[in-house]
Amino acid sequence: MGATFKKYWIKAGLITLAAGLVGVSPIGAEDKPDGISTDINGRYSEVERLASSMWNWAEVGYQEERSSKLLQTTLSDAGFKIDAAVADIPTAFVASWGNGGPVIGILAEFDALPGINQAAVPIRQLVAGKGAGHACGHNLFGAGSVQAAIAVKNWLERTGTPGTVRLYGTPAEEGGSGKVYMVRAGLFDDVDFALHWHASDRNSAAARTTLANRSAKFRFYGKSAHAAGAPERARSALDGVEAMNMMANMLREHVPQQTRIHYVITKGGLAPNVVPDFAEVFYYLRHPKASEVKKLWTRLEATAKGAAEGTGTKVEWEIIHGNHPLLVNETLAKMADTKMRALGGLSYTKQEQAFADKLYESFDDPKSAMGSEGDIQPYDVLLGYGSTDVGDVSITVPTVGIRVAAWVPGTSAHSWQAVAAGGTTIGYKGAHLAAKAMAAMAEELYLNAELREKAKAEFKAKKGDNYKYEALLGERTPPLDYRK
């Protein structure tokens, strides 16, 4: 089967980027007989098939019906038992193979981001009629994780190694906290270790923690009237939103340094001459400590109450999601770093290099240099300023994650450049490398009892004997319509 090509015009020249390659050369070190890479080396075309399909669909949180079904079918065909619609979420699932322990869970995300779309080309080009895009690379995440799980299953079966592998299909990571509901439902209670990865502009196994966060939609209710003819009879819900935003922006000066507060006005009226009787603003609040998020949240709620009081409106709010910070496990992170260094980074074909060079021109201040896709970043312990529902998994079970250069160096998450690369062989090769790394990490965990014990001891020590899990989103049910 030959390569297929997507074509795009760039000024005077036509550059071609391979959108489907078969028989990609193995990446990294030689594998031992019966080693797990024996299987994963041949799974590139499957990674591409899954990732490209989900990239085209670009389904947002809790609406990933086709993406979830595709992954479930792929795993079922590979011999996994599927538990669908778990944790009261139609698109969440758990795929299992094996008996007994160790039990290793591999996380798979597949939701896209709303309000951003981009063709798989290195210049800004919208796709007509498409309202979302994989700007965080979750199409790659899901595809790579599924192929890693299948490779692990095949290796366990082929070698007779005892253990269970599970693939957790986790929807709505982007603001929906799908994993939190799965944790809350006890789906990770018997898991020994959890593995995950994320698309990035660099390769790294650094022990990276994240910020805890909580979000809510604040809804203001007022009275409508003609904005010119009878303004005295109106009470503007939009005034309530704007007053809250003003006070929240003042609040920024008086919070701990590492706090992050951001918002978007999701509804603000439809006509300037009609005073809006309803308006809504969507807030995120983050801090490295969950306890600080809780404290700061009461102050944010106070701005909403004060805004409603001052504008003669009423306000209510709905907590949408909440995530704990990642609990890093350095024992596992250092093992992952060793595996990534054995595999090495990525290399581009001539067509991929032309794509990457052109896309790189769009960056104002890139943080990574071209060529770094072939490197593994130095091991470190870092604070990341994003948030993820993997955090709640990591305080339930020892968890380790890696980042793989599935985007062009210098690319920021949640950008059109991330969408562009995620629909090409640059992204697919990154997902394939991630699958190889996670499969190798799983193999080590199944075979190395001393590593397992050390990682569990570190987990227990960091978590503490008296820790009691409490979801930052409370007892609410999954917000299945939060993207509608």
LOLUM-256929 format. One record per residue (C-alpha): residue in one letter; x, y, z; residue number from 1. Coordinates in steps of 0.1 Angstrom, whole numbers. Example, Ala and Ser with C-alpha at 12.3 -4.5 7.8 and 13.67 -1.06 7.14 Angstrom:
2
+------+-------+-------+-------+-----+
| code |    xx |    yy |    zz | pos |
+------+-------+-------+-------+-----+
|    A |   123 |   -45 |    78 |   1 |
|    S |   137 |   -11 |    71 |   2 |
+------+-------+-------+-------+-----+
***
This chain:
484
+------+-------+-------+-------+-----+
| code |    xx |    yy |    zz | pos |
+------+-------+-------+-------+-----+
|    M |     0 |     0 |     0 |   1 |
|    G |    15 |    33 |   -10 |   2 |
|    A |    16 |    66 |     8 |   3 |
|    T |   -12 |    90 |     3 |   4 |
|    F |    -6 |   128 |     2 |   5 |
|    K |   -23 |   160 |    11 |   6 |
|    K |   -13 |   190 |    -9 |   7 |
|    Y |   -13 |   226 |    -1 |   8 |
|    W |    -1 |   258 |   -18 |   9 |
|    I |    25 |   280 |    -1 |  10 |
|    K |    32 |   311 |   -21 |  11 |
|    A |    52 |   300 |   -52 |  12 |
|    G |    57 |   264 |   -44 |  13 |
|    L |    38 |   232 |   -38 |  14 |
|    I |    49 |   212 |    -8 |  15 |
|    T |    35 |   177 |    -1 |  16 |
|    L |    31 |   162 |    33 |  17 |
|    A |    26 |   125 |    37 |  18 |
|    A |    -7 |   119 |    54 |  19 |
|    G |    -4 |    82 |    56 |  20 |
|    L |    27 |    61 |    58 |  21 |
|    V |    29 |    24 |    61 |  22 |
|    G |    60 |     5 |    73 |  23 |
|    V |    75 |    33 |    93 |  24 |
|    S |   110 |    24 |   106 |  25 |
|    P |   112 |    13 |   142 |  26 |
|    I |   121 |    42 |   165 |  27 |
|    G |   147 |    35 |   192 |  28 |
|    A |   168 |     7 |   206 |  29 |
|    E |   168 |   -30 |   195 |  30 |
|    D |   143 |   -51 |   212 |  31 |
|    K |   149 |   -84 |   230 |  32 |
|    P |   132 |  -116 |   218 |  33 |
|    D |    95 |  -116 |   230 |  34 |
|    G |    99 |   -80 |   242 |  35 |
|    I |    69 |   -58 |   239 |  36 |
|    S |    83 |   -37 |   211 |  37 |
|    T |    80 |   -68 |   188 |  38 |
|    D |    43 |   -60 |   186 |  39 |
|    I |    42 |   -22 |   189 |  40 |
|    N |    67 |   -17 |   161 |  41 |
|    G |    41 |   -29 |   136 |  42 |
|    R |    12 |    -8 |   149 |  43 |
|    Y |    19 |    25 |   133 |  44 |
|    S |    -8 |    22 |   106 |  45 |
|    E |   -34 |    15 |   134 |  46 |
|    V |   -22 |    46 |   153 |  47 |
|    E |   -27 |    67 |   122 |  48 |
|    R |   -61 |    52 |   114 |  49 |
|    L |   -75 |    60 |   149 |  50 |
|    A |   -58 |    94 |   152 |  51 |
|    S |   -68 |   107 |   118 |  52 |
|    S |  -105 |    96 |   122 |  53 |
|    M |  -108 |   114 |   156 |  54 |
|    W |   -90 |   144 |   142 |  55 |
|    N |  -116 |   147 |   114 |  56 |
|    W |  -145 |   143 |   138 |  57 |
|    A |  -132 |   167 |   165 |  58 |
|    E |  -159 |   158 |   190 |  59 |
|    V |  -161 |   180 |   222 |  60 |
|    G |  -165 |   168 |   258 |  61 |
|    Y |  -192 |   143 |   265 |  62 |
|    Q |  -203 |   143 |   229 |  63 |
|    E |  -175 |   120 |   216 |  64 |
|    E |  -198 |    93 |   204 |  65 |
|    R |  -180 |    82 |   173 |  66 |
|    S |  -145 |    86 |   188 |  67 |
|    S |  -155 |    65 |   219 |  68 |
|    K |  -172 |    38 |   197 |  69 |
|    L |  -142 |    36 |   174 |  70 |
|    L |  -118 |    30 |   203 |  71 |
|    Q |  -142 |     5 |   219 |  72 |
|    T |  -146 |   -15 |   187 |  73 |
|    T |  -108 |   -15 |   181 |  74 |
|    L |  -102 |   -29 |   216 |  75 |
|    S |  -131 |   -54 |   214 |  76 |
|    D |  -117 |   -67 |   181 |  77 |
|    A |   -84 |   -72 |   199 |  78 |
|    G |   -99 |   -94 |   226 |  79 |
|    F |  -107 |   -69 |   253 |  80 |
|    K |  -138 |   -71 |   275 |  81 |
|    I |  -156 |   -37 |   272 |  82 |
|    D |  -176 |   -21 |   300 |  83 |
|    A |  -194 |     8 |   283 |  84 |
|    A |  -211 |    39 |   296 |  85 |
|    V |  -194 |    37 |   330 |  86 |
|    A |  -197 |    63 |   358 |  87 |
|    D |  -230 |    76 |   343 |  88 |
|    I |  -211 |    89 |   312 |  89 |
|    P |  -223 |    76 |   278 |  90 |
|    T |  -189 |    80 |   262 |  91 |
|    A |  -167 |    66 |   291 |  92 |
|    F |  -156 |    30 |   290 |  93 |
|    V |  -132 |     5 |   305 |  94 |
|    A |  -116 |   -22 |   283 |  95 |
|    S |   -99 |   -51 |   302 |  96 |
|    W |   -78 |   -81 |   294 |  97 |
|    G |   -62 |  -106 |   318 |  98 |
|    N |   -66 |  -120 |   353 |  99 |
|    G |   -50 |  -111 |   386 | 100 |
|    G |   -22 |   -86 |   392 | 101 |
|    P |    -4 |   -65 |   387 | 102 |
|    V |   -32 |   -44 |   372 | 103 |
|    I |   -20 |   -16 |   350 | 104 |
|    G |   -44 |    10 |   337 | 105 |
|    I |   -36 |    31 |   306 | 106 |
|    L |   -55 |    64 |   302 | 107 |
|    A |   -69 |    75 |   268 | 108 |
|    E |   -85 |   109 |   261 | 109 |
|    F |  -103 |   118 |   229 | 110 |
|    D |  -122 |   151 |   233 | 111 |
|    A |  -116 |   182 |   212 | 112 |
|    L |  -117 |   219 |   220 | 113 |
|    P |  -146 |   241 |   209 | 114 |
|    G |  -141 |   273 |   190 | 115 |
|    I |  -109 |   265 |   172 | 116 |
|    N |  -104 |   247 |   139 | 117 |
|    Q |   -76 |   244 |   114 | 118 |
|    A |   -67 |   224 |    83 | 119 |
|    A |   -37 |   201 |    84 | 120 |
|    V |   -15 |   227 |    68 | 121 |
|    P |    13 |   249 |    81 | 122 |
|    I |    -5 |   282 |    75 | 123 |
|    R |   -37 |   295 |    91 | 124 |
|    Q |   -65 |   280 |    72 | 125 |
|    L |  -100 |   273 |    86 | 126 |
|    V |  -121 |   244 |    78 | 127 |
|    A |  -156 |   256 |    68 | 128 |
|    G |  -183 |   245 |    91 | 129 |
|    K |  -161 |   229 |   117 | 130 |
|    G |  -166 |   243 |   151 | 131 |
|    A |  -139 |   224 |   171 | 132 |
|    G |  -104 |   210 |   167 | 133 |
|    H |   -79 |   188 |   185 | 134 |
|    A |   -58 |   217 |   198 | 135 |
|    C |   -46 |   196 |   227 | 136 |
|    G |   -38 |   165 |   208 | 137 |
|    H |   -63 |   142 |   224 | 138 |
|    N |   -69 |   124 |   191 | 139 |
|    L |   -32 |   114 |   194 | 140 |
|    F |   -35 |   106 |   231 | 141 |
|    G |   -64 |    82 |   225 | 142 |
|    A |   -48 |    65 |   195 | 143 |
|    G |   -14 |    60 |   211 | 144 |
|    S |   -28 |    47 |   244 | 145 |
|    V |   -51 |    22 |   227 | 146 |
|    Q |   -23 |     8 |   206 | 147 |
|    A |    -1 |     6 |   237 | 148 |
|    A |   -28 |   -14 |   256 | 149 |
|    I |   -32 |   -38 |   227 | 150 |
|    A |     6 |   -43 |   225 | 151 |
|    V |     7 |   -50 |   262 | 152 |
|    K |   -22 |   -75 |   260 | 153 |
|    N |    -5 |   -93 |   231 | 154 |
|    W |    28 |   -95 |   251 | 155 |
|    L |    11 |  -108 |   282 | 156 |
|    E |    -6 |  -134 |   262 | 157 |
|    R |    24 |  -144 |   242 | 158 |
|    T |    48 |  -146 |   271 | 159 |
|    G |    24 |  -160 |   298 | 160 |
|    T |    33 |  -131 |   321 | 161 |
|    P |     7 |  -128 |   349 | 162 |
|    G |   -13 |   -95 |   351 | 163 |
|    T |   -42 |   -74 |   338 | 164 |
|    V |   -41 |   -45 |   314 | 165 |
|    R |   -70 |   -20 |   313 | 166 |
|    L |   -76 |     9 |   289 | 167 |
|    Y |   -97 |    37 |   304 | 168 |
|    G |  -116 |    57 |   279 | 169 |
|    T |  -119 |    90 |   296 | 170 |
|    P |  -140 |   117 |   280 | 171 |
|    A |  -142 |   154 |   285 | 172 |
|    E |  -108 |   161 |   300 | 173 |
|    E |  -111 |   197 |   287 | 174 |
|    G |  -132 |   212 |   315 | 175 |
|    G |  -155 |   183 |   320 | 176 |
|    S |  -134 |   162 |   345 | 177 |
|    G |  -145 |   129 |   331 | 178 |
|    K |  -118 |   110 |   351 | 179 |
|    V |  -130 |   125 |   384 | 180 |
|    Y |  -164 |   108 |   380 | 181 |
|    M |  -146 |    75 |   371 | 182 |
|    V |  -125 |    78 |   402 | 183 |
|    R |  -155 |    87 |   423 | 184 |
|    A |  -173 |    56 |   409 | 185 |
|    G |  -144 |    34 |   422 | 186 |
|    L |  -132 |    23 |   388 | 187 |
|    F |   -95 |    27 |   398 | 188 |
|    D |   -98 |    11 |   432 | 189 |
|    D |   -80 |   -21 |   423 | 190 |
|    V |   -55 |    -7 |   399 | 191 |
|    D |   -18 |    -9 |   409 | 192 |
|    F |    -4 |    17 |   385 | 193 |
|    A |   -17 |    41 |   359 | 194 |
|    L |     1 |    53 |   328 | 195 |
|    H |    -7 |    83 |   306 | 196 |
|    W |     9 |   106 |   281 | 197 |
|    H |     3 |   139 |   264 | 198 |
|    A |    12 |   155 |   231 | 199 |
|    S |    38 |   183 |   234 | 200 |
|    D |    64 |   202 |   214 | 201 |
|    R |    92 |   182 |   233 | 202 |
|    N |   100 |   148 |   247 | 203 |
|    S |   101 |   146 |   284 | 204 |
|    A |    95 |   123 |   314 | 205 |
|    A |    99 |   150 |   339 | 206 |
|    A |    80 |   146 |   372 | 207 |
|    R |    56 |   174 |   364 | 208 |
|    T |    28 |   184 |   388 | 209 |
|    T |    -1 |   206 |   378 | 210 |
|    L |   -25 |   232 |   393 | 211 |
|    A |   -56 |   222 |   411 | 212 |
|    N |   -86 |   240 |   396 | 213 |
|    R |  -124 |   245 |   398 | 214 |
|    S |  -148 |   261 |   374 | 215 |
|    A |  -183 |   274 |   374 | 216 |
|    K |  -208 |   291 |   352 | 217 |
|    F |  -222 |   322 |   370 | 218 |
|    R |  -257 |   331 |   357 | 219 |
|    F |  -272 |   365 |   363 | 220 |
|    Y |  -309 |   373 |   360 | 221 |
|    G |  -323 |   408 |   356 | 222 |
|    K |  -352 |   426 |   339 | 223 |
|    S |  -355 |   435 |   302 | 224 |
|    A |  -367 |   469 |   289 | 225 |
|    H |  -360 |   492 |   260 | 226 |
|    A |  -325 |   505 |   265 | 227 |
|    A |  -334 |   540 |   254 | 228 |
|    G |  -372 |   543 |   260 | 229 |
|    A |  -374 |   528 |   295 | 230 |
|    P |  -339 |   522 |   310 | 231 |
|    E |  -351 |   529 |   345 | 232 |
|    R |  -374 |   499 |   344 | 233 |
|    A |  -345 |   475 |   335 | 234 |
|    R |  -319 |   457 |   356 | 235 |
|    S |  -291 |   445 |   333 | 236 |
|    A |  -279 |   409 |   338 | 237 |
|    L |  -249 |   419 |   317 | 238 |
|    D |  -241 |   447 |   342 | 239 |
|    G |  -240 |   419 |   369 | 240 |
|    V |  -215 |   400 |   348 | 241 |
|    E |  -193 |   430 |   341 | 242 |
|    A |  -194 |   441 |   378 | 243 |
|    M |  -183 |   406 |   388 | 244 |
|    N |  -155 |   406 |   363 | 245 |
|    M |  -143 |   440 |   375 | 246 |
|    M |  -141 |   428 |   411 | 247 |
|    A |  -125 |   395 |   401 | 248 |
|    N |   -98 |   414 |   382 | 249 |
|    M |   -92 |   435 |   413 | 250 |
|    L |   -90 |   403 |   433 | 251 |
|    R |   -60 |   392 |   412 | 252 |
|    E |   -38 |   417 |   430 | 253 |
|    H |   -45 |   401 |   464 | 254 |
|    V |   -41 |   364 |   458 | 255 |
|    P |   -11 |   341 |   461 | 256 |
|    Q |    14 |   345 |   433 | 257 |
|    Q |     8 |   312 |   416 | 258 |
|    T |   -30 |   317 |   414 | 259 |
|    R |   -46 |   318 |   379 | 260 |
|    I |   -81 |   333 |   373 | 261 |
|    H |   -96 |   334 |   338 | 262 |
|    Y |  -131 |   337 |   323 | 263 |
|    V |  -152 |   341 |   292 | 264 |
|    I |  -186 |   358 |   289 | 265 |
|    T |  -207 |   330 |   273 | 266 |
|    K |  -239 |   349 |   271 | 267 |
|    G |  -243 |   387 |   272 | 268 |
|    G |  -275 |   397 |   253 | 269 |
|    L |  -284 |   398 |   216 | 270 |
|    A |  -293 |   434 |   208 | 271 |
|    P |  -278 |   467 |   222 | 272 |
|    N |  -313 |   483 |   225 | 273 |
|    V |  -326 |   455 |   247 | 274 |
|    V |  -314 |   454 |   282 | 275 |
|    P |  -305 |   417 |   287 | 276 |
|    D |  -324 |   399 |   314 | 277 |
|    F |  -299 |   370 |   313 | 278 |
|    A |  -261 |   368 |   311 | 279 |
|    E |  -235 |   342 |   319 | 280 |
|    V |  -198 |   341 |   326 | 281 |
|    F |  -177 |   310 |   328 | 282 |
|    Y |  -148 |   311 |   354 | 283 |
|    Y |  -117 |   290 |   360 | 284 |
|    L |   -97 |   293 |   392 | 285 |
|    R |   -63 |   275 |   397 | 286 |
|    H |   -36 |   271 |   424 | 287 |
|    P |   -10 |   244 |   431 | 288 |
|    K |   -29 |   234 |   463 | 289 |
|    A |   -65 |   222 |   463 | 290 |
|    S |   -69 |   237 |   498 | 291 |
|    E |   -61 |   271 |   484 | 292 |
|    V |   -85 |   267 |   455 | 293 |
|    K |  -112 |   261 |   480 | 294 |
|    K |  -103 |   292 |   500 | 295 |
|    L |  -100 |   314 |   470 | 296 |
|    W |  -133 |   301 |   456 | 297 |
|    T |  -153 |   316 |   484 | 298 |
|    R |  -138 |   350 |   476 | 299 |
|    L |  -147 |   346 |   439 | 300 |
|    E |  -183 |   337 |   449 | 301 |
|    A |  -183 |   369 |   470 | 302 |
|    T |  -176 |   389 |   439 | 303 |
|    A |  -207 |   374 |   423 | 304 |
|    K |  -229 |   381 |   453 | 305 |
|    G |  -216 |   417 |   455 | 306 |
|    A |  -221 |   422 |   418 | 307 |
|    A |  -257 |   410 |   420 | 308 |
|    E |  -264 |   432 |   450 | 309 |
|    G |  -250 |   463 |   434 | 310 |
|    T |  -268 |   459 |   401 | 311 |
|    G |  -302 |   448 |   414 | 312 |
|    T |  -299 |   414 |   398 | 313 |
|    K |  -299 |   378 |   410 | 314 |
|    V |  -271 |   353 |   406 | 315 |
|    E |  -267 |   316 |   408 | 316 |
|    W |  -238 |   294 |   398 | 317 |
|    E |  -232 |   258 |   387 | 318 |
|    I |  -199 |   241 |   395 | 319 |
|    I |  -188 |   225 |   362 | 320 |
|    H |  -156 |   208 |   370 | 321 |
|    G |  -127 |   205 |   395 | 322 |
|    N |   -94 |   187 |   394 | 323 |
|    H |   -67 |   179 |   420 | 324 |
|    P |   -30 |   185 |   411 | 325 |
|    L |    -9 |   157 |   398 | 326 |
|    L |     8 |   137 |   426 | 327 |
|    V |    42 |   130 |   411 | 328 |
|    N |    59 |    97 |   416 | 329 |
|    E |    96 |   101 |   410 | 330 |
|    T |   103 |    64 |   412 | 331 |
|    L |    80 |    59 |   382 | 332 |
|    A |    91 |    91 |   365 | 333 |
|    K |   128 |    81 |   365 | 334 |
|    M |   119 |    47 |   351 | 335 |
|    A |    99 |    64 |   323 | 336 |
|    D |   129 |    87 |   316 | 337 |
|    T |   151 |    56 |   312 | 338 |
|    K |   126 |    41 |   288 | 339 |
|    M |   123 |    72 |   267 | 340 |
|    R |   161 |    76 |   264 | 341 |
|    A |   164 |    40 |   252 | 342 |
|    L |   138 |    47 |   225 | 343 |
|    G |   151 |    82 |   215 | 344 |
|    G |   132 |   110 |   199 | 345 |
|    L |   117 |   116 |   165 | 346 |
|    S |   131 |   124 |   131 | 347 |
|    Y |   113 |   141 |   102 | 348 |
|    T |   111 |   131 |    66 | 349 |
|    K |   119 |   158 |    40 | 350 |
|    Q |    82 |   165 |    36 | 351 |
|    E |    76 |   167 |    73 | 352 |
|    Q |   106 |   190 |    77 | 353 |
|    A |    93 |   213 |    51 | 354 |
|    F |    59 |   214 |    69 | 355 |
|    A |    76 |   220 |   103 | 356 |
|    D |    99 |   248 |    89 | 357 |
|    K |    69 |   266 |    74 | 358 |
|    L |    48 |   263 |   106 | 359 |
|    Y |    77 |   274 |   127 | 360 |
|    E |    77 |   307 |   109 | 361 |
|    S |    43 |   315 |   125 | 362 |
|    F |    57 |   316 |   161 | 363 |
|    D |    65 |   349 |   177 | 364 |
|    D |    86 |   336 |   205 | 365 |
|    P |    91 |   298 |   203 | 366 |
|    K |   103 |   281 |   235 | 367 |
|    S |   118 |   251 |   217 | 368 |
|    A |   142 |   250 |   188 | 369 |
|    M |   138 |   231 |   156 | 370 |
|    G |   156 |   198 |   159 | 371 |
|    S |   147 |   193 |   195 | 372 |
|    E |   121 |   168 |   185 | 373 |
|    G |   150 |   143 |   183 | 374 |
|    D |   161 |   150 |   219 | 375 |
|    I |   148 |   138 |   253 | 376 |
|    Q |   147 |   168 |   277 | 377 |
|    P |   167 |   165 |   310 | 378 |
|    Y |   149 |   149 |   339 | 379 |
|    D |   136 |   174 |   364 | 380 |
|    V |   108 |   180 |   389 | 381 |
|    L |    86 |   207 |   375 | 382 |
|    L |    54 |   227 |   382 | 383 |
|    G |    32 |   229 |   352 | 384 |
|    Y |     6 |   257 |   351 | 385 |
|    G |   -21 |   237 |   334 | 386 |
|    S |   -46 |   214 |   351 | 387 |
|    T |   -59 |   179 |   343 | 388 |
|    D |   -83 |   154 |   357 | 389 |
|    V |   -54 |   129 |   357 | 390 |
|    G |   -46 |   146 |   391 | 391 |
|    D |   -75 |   128 |   407 | 392 |
|    V |   -63 |    94 |   393 | 393 |
|    S |   -28 |   102 |   406 | 394 |
|    I |   -40 |   105 |   442 | 395 |
|    T |   -59 |    72 |   439 | 396 |
|    V |   -32 |    51 |   423 | 397 |
|    P |     5 |    56 |   416 | 398 |
|    T |     6 |    73 |   383 | 399 |
|    V |    32 |    83 |   357 | 400 |
|    G |    31 |   103 |   325 | 401 |
|    I |    53 |   114 |   297 | 402 |
|    R |    52 |   141 |   270 | 403 |
|    V |    61 |   134 |   234 | 404 |
|    A |    69 |   158 |   206 | 405 |
|    A |    38 |   151 |   185 | 406 |
|    W |    38 |   188 |   176 | 407 |
|    V |    64 |   210 |   159 | 408 |
|    P |    89 |   224 |   184 | 409 |
|    G |    77 |   257 |   197 | 410 |
|    T |    40 |   248 |   194 | 411 |
|    S |    17 |   258 |   223 | 412 |
|    A |   -12 |   237 |   234 | 413 |
|    H |   -46 |   250 |   225 | 414 |
|    S |   -33 |   267 |   193 | 415 |
|    W |   -41 |   263 |   156 | 416 |
|    Q |    -5 |   250 |   151 | 417 |
|    A |   -13 |   221 |   174 | 418 |
|    V |   -44 |   212 |   155 | 419 |
|    A |   -24 |   214 |   122 | 420 |
|    A |     3 |   190 |   133 | 421 |
|    G |   -21 |   166 |   150 | 422 |
|    G |   -36 |   158 |   116 | 423 |
|    T |    -4 |   148 |    99 | 424 |
|    T |    23 |   122 |   102 | 425 |
|    I |    42 |   144 |   126 | 426 |
|    G |    15 |   139 |   151 | 427 |
|    Y |     9 |   102 |   143 | 428 |
|    K |    46 |    94 |   147 | 429 |
|    G |    46 |   111 |   180 | 430 |
|    A |    16 |    90 |   191 | 431 |
|    H |    34 |    59 |   179 | 432 |
|    L |    65 |    68 |   200 | 433 |
|    A |    43 |    74 |   230 | 434 |
|    A |    27 |    40 |   225 | 435 |
|    K |    61 |    23 |   224 | 436 |
|    A |    72 |    42 |   256 | 437 |
|    M |    41 |    33 |   276 | 438 |
|    A |    43 |    -3 |   265 | 439 |
|    A |    79 |    -5 |   276 | 440 |
|    M |    70 |    12 |   309 | 441 |
|    A |    42 |   -14 |   315 | 442 |
|    E |    66 |   -43 |   306 | 443 |
|    E |    90 |   -30 |   333 | 444 |
|    L |    63 |   -28 |   359 | 445 |
|    Y |    50 |   -63 |   352 | 446 |
|    L |    85 |   -78 |   355 | 447 |
|    N |   101 |   -57 |   382 | 448 |
|    A |    87 |   -64 |   417 | 449 |
|    E |   113 |   -42 |   434 | 450 |
|    L |   102 |   -12 |   413 | 451 |
|    R |    66 |   -18 |   421 | 452 |
|    E |    72 |   -19 |   458 | 453 |
|    K |    94 |    12 |   458 | 454 |
|    A |    68 |    32 |   437 | 455 |
|    K |    40 |    22 |   460 | 456 |
|    A |    60 |    31 |   491 | 457 |
|    E |    67 |    66 |   477 | 458 |
|    F |    30 |    70 |   468 | 459 |
|    K |    19 |    61 |   503 | 460 |
|    A |    45 |    84 |   519 | 461 |
|    K |    34 |   114 |   498 | 462 |
|    K |    -3 |   108 |   501 | 463 |
|    G |    -1 |   104 |   539 | 464 |
|    D |   -19 |    79 |   562 | 465 |
|    N |   -49 |   102 |   569 | 466 |
|    Y |   -57 |   114 |   534 | 467 |
|    K |   -94 |   113 |   525 | 468 |
|    Y |  -103 |   119 |   489 | 469 |
|    E |  -128 |   146 |   482 | 470 |
|    A |  -137 |   156 |   446 | 471 |
|    L |  -133 |   194 |   440 | 472 |
|    L |  -165 |   193 |   420 | 473 |
|    G |  -185 |   180 |   449 | 474 |
|    E |  -213 |   154 |   445 | 475 |
|    R |  -227 |   168 |   412 | 476 |
|    T |  -235 |   144 |   383 | 477 |
|    P |  -215 |   146 |   351 | 478 |
|    P |  -224 |   179 |   332 | 479 |
|    L |  -231 |   161 |   300 | 480 |
|    D |  -244 |   192 |   283 | 481 |
|    Y |  -216 |   216 |   293 | 482 |
|    R |  -204 |   220 |   257 | 483 |
|    K |  -239 |   224 |   242 | 484 |
+------+-------+-------+-------+-----+
***
